[in-house]
């Protein structure tokens, strides 16, 4: 799998404080223990509020991950292949 990552900017800054439980961001794992997976780094922290549009060019799986331009933003994503 090859994940393509595209930033969609909401053109605003976060109003709330970051979650102190994640001082170095979050590594998102949606693999559910499967073997056939793909991982992609996400630019961290995000520029401001918006979302990452992530699409696999093999299985056409598409996900959207929000971010707020704070220290608790996602740093990476791991997805299981939709075809496995």
Secondary structure, 3 states (H helix, E strand, C coil): CCEEEEEEECCCCCCCCCCCCCCCCEEEEECCCCCCEEEEECCCCCCCEEEEEEEECCCCCEEEEEEECCCCCEEEEEEECCCC
